[in-house]
Every structure is written in structure tokens, then in C-alpha cells.
Amino acid sequence: MAEHLDRCLTPGEEVHHINGQKAHNRIRNLRLFTKTDHALWHTGEVLRLREEVRRLRARLRKAGTS
């Protein structure tokens, strides 16, 4: 990311790997965040995943009772 930006990252910046693979450093897999926004991104992702698990469990319960 620093090469792409042609500057060092500031202390308040973090790079997010979109596919979750930290070894995959192609620019299309990277997103620059402030540290705060990066933490909020992951918090939102966790909440989204928890909701998806809840929906899937409900579908499984419904399928099991049909």
C-alpha cells in the first residue's frame, strides 16, 4: 500500500486485506483505513456474520421440523 501511495503510512492508518489473506498484497486486495474505521469495519463484519449464523440456524430448525 505504501508503494501504491508513494508514501509511508501514517501512524493512524491501517491496511485491510479484503480477502483476509495477509500474504495477498496485490493492491486490489488492499483497502486503506484509519485505525478507528478499520476497527469499526471488523466490528460490523462480526455483527453481519453473527446475523447470518442466526438466520442459518433458524433455517435449519425450520427444515428439521418440516
N, C-alpha and C positions, 0 to 999 in steps of 0.2 A: 504494500500500500504506500509506503514511504517513497519507493521508486516511482510509482504511478503519480503521486502528488508532487514529486520532485522537491520534497522537504521532509524533515523528521516529523514524527507525530508529536503533538503537544502532550504534556502530562495529563490533560483532561480528555484525551481521545483514546478510543479502543477500536480494534478491528474485529468485526464479527465475520465468522466463516458461515456462509449461508447454508451449506450442506452439512455443517457440523464437523467436517474433517479438517483439522488444523494443518495437515500436511498439504492440503489442496489450496495453494496460494495464488491461483490464477485470479486476475482482477475481477472477472465476472462472478467469482465466488466470495468476494470480499465486500464488506459494507463498513463504512466509517461511521462511528457513533461517538457521541460524548459518553463518558463513563456512566453518567446518570441515565441517558437514553438507552444505553446497552443493557443496563440492569433492568430497566422497565420493559424492554423488548423481551428479555428472558422471563420476566415475571408474567407478562402477557402470554407468552408461548406455553408456560407451565399451566396457566389457567385454561388456555384453549385445549391443551392435551387432557387435562382433568375432565373437562366438559365432554370431550369426545369419548373418553373411557366411560363416563356416566351414561352417555347415550348408547354405547355399545352394550354395556351391561343390561340396560333396560331392554334392548332388542333381544338379547339372549334370553332374558327372563320371559319375555313375551313369547318367543319362539318355543321355549321349553314347556309352556302351559297350553300351547295350541294343539 
